[in-house]
Amino acid sequence: MLVGVTGDTHNNLKNIKEICTIFNENCTDLVFHTGDISLPKSLLAFKDLKCPLSAVIGNNDVSEKDDLEKAAKRFDCKIFDEPYSVNILNKKITVLHHPDLINEEMTQESDLILHGHTHRYRQETIDNCLIFNPGECAGFMKGKNQIGIICMKDIKAKVINF
């Protein structure tokens, strides 16, 4: 099973279109958005995904939360408050926007933690838990944006630049 990771897309519709294309070409089974979608029209741009989308609310989504939840009902998307946890292939994934919420209990109970907010790449293992943020997703410089794909069988993450 392949899981896609993106976040902090901040209404960059051009990048969201490219993100969907890359995830579709890589046949991801599920995509997580780590927050800061910002507007419902940006969330709706993810309708092009050929797999479900799960997203958490970031700090720039709070004022649009109700409208984002309405937009999510228009396609295969679910919106959650952070932190959100789910089990996939007997592995616990925790998704959040703010990395400062990560604590020892979370790293000990999770196999994988996905976060956003910083716009910076992070791939670090603490307590046998992979903490991952693919990096910048909303930038305007071609080739400097990044998304992640994780193989859930062995929790191996790779970054794709676009």
C-alpha positions in Angstrom: 0.0 0.0 0.0 1.3 3.5 -1.0 0.4 6.5 1.0 0.9 10.0 -0.3 1.7 13.0 1.9 1.3 16.7 1.2 0.5 19.7 3.2 0.6 23.5 3.4 -0.7 23.8 -0.1 -2.1 27.3 0.7 -4.4 27.8 -2.3 -1.7 27.1 -4.9 -4.1 25.6 -7.4 -1.3 25.0 -10.0 0.7 23.0 -7.5 -2.4 21.1 -6.3 -3.0 20.0 -9.9 0.6 18.8 -10.2 0.4 17.0 -6.8 -2.7 15.1 -7.9 -1.1 14.1 -11.1 2.0 12.8 -9.3 0.0 10.8 -6.8 -2.2 9.4 -9.5 0.8 8.4 -11.7 2.3 6.6 -8.6 -1.0 4.8 -7.9 -1.2 5.9 -4.3 -4.0 4.2 -2.3 -4.6 7.1 0.1 -3.3 10.7 0.5 -2.9 12.6 3.7 -2.9 16.4 3.8 -1.2 17.7 6.9 -3.2 21.0 7.0 -3.2 24.5 5.7 -5.4 23.9 2.6 -6.8 27.4 3.3 -9.9 27.6 1.1 -12.7 25.2 0.0 -11.8 25.8 -3.7 -8.3 24.5 -3.0 -9.7 21.4 -1.3 -12.0 20.8 -4.2 -9.0 20.8 -6.5 -8.0 17.5 -4.9 -11.1 15.9 -6.5 -8.7 14.8 -9.3 -7.1 12.3 -7.0 -7.9 8.7 -7.9 -7.8 7.7 -4.2 -9.3 9.0 -0.9 -7.9 12.1 0.8 -7.8 12.5 4.6 -6.8 16.0 5.8 -6.3 17.6 9.2 -7.2 21.2 10.0 -4.1 23.6 10.1 -3.9 27.0 11.6 -4.8 28.7 8.3 -7.9 26.4 7.9 -9.6 27.3 11.2 -11.7 30.2 9.9 -12.8 28.1 6.9 -13.4 24.8 8.7 -17.1 24.6 8.2 -16.8 25.3 4.5 -13.9 22.9 4.1 -16.0 20.2 5.8 -18.9 20.9 3.3 -16.4 20.8 0.4 -15.0 17.4 1.6 -18.5 15.9 1.3 -18.4 16.5 -2.4 -15.8 13.9 -3.0 -13.9 11.1 -1.3 -12.4 13.3 1.4 -12.5 13.4 5.2 -11.5 16.3 7.4 -10.2 15.8 11.0 -9.0 17.9 13.9 -5.4 17.3 14.8 -4.0 14.9 15.9 -5.8 12.3 13.9 -4.8 8.6 14.1 -5.6 5.7 12.0 -4.4 2.1 11.7 -3.3 0.9 8.2 -1.8 -2.6 7.8 -1.4 -2.9 11.6 0.6 0.3 11.7 -0.6 3.4 13.6 -0.3 6.6 11.7 -0.8 9.9 13.4 -1.4 13.0 11.3 -1.2 16.6 12.6 -0.3 20.0 11.4 1.7 21.4 14.3 4.9 19.5 15.1 5.1 21.0 18.5 2.2 18.6 19.5 4.5 15.6 19.0 5.4 14.1 22.4 7.0 11.0 23.8 3.7 9.2 24.2 2.8 9.9 20.5 6.2 8.6 19.3 5.9 5.5 21.4 2.4 4.7 20.3 2.7 5.5 16.6 4.7 3.9 13.8 4.5 6.9 11.6 3.8 10.6 12.4 3.0 13.0 9.5 3.1 16.8 10.1 3.2 20.0 8.2 3.4 23.7 9.3 7.1 24.2 8.9 7.3 23.9 5.1 10.6 22.1 5.8 11.7 18.5 5.0 11.9 16.2 8.0 12.6 12.5 8.1 13.6 11.4 11.6 13.1 8.3 13.7 12.3 8.6 17.4 11.3 5.5 19.5 11.1 3.4 16.3 8.5 5.9 14.9 9.2 7.7 11.6 8.4 11.4 11.8 7.9 12.8 8.2 7.2 16.1 6.5 8.0 16.1 2.8 8.7 19.8 2.8 7.5 22.8 0.7 4.4 22.1 -1.3 3.1 25.6 -2.1 6.2 27.4 -3.5 6.4 29.0 -6.8 9.9 27.8 -7.8 9.7 24.8 -10.1 11.6 21.8 -8.8 11.7 23.1 -5.3 8.4 21.7 -4.2 8.1 18.3 -2.5 5.6 15.7 -1.7 6.1 12.3 -0.1 5.1 8.7 -0.8 5.4 6.1 1.9 5.3 2.3 1.3 3.3 1.1 4.3 4.7 -2.4 4.1 8.1 -1.3 5.5 7.3 2.4 6.3 9.9 3.7 3.8 9.4 7.3 2.7 10.6 8.9 -0.4 10.3 12.5 -1.6 9.3 13.6 -5.1 10.3 17.1 -6.2 8.2 19.0 -8.7 
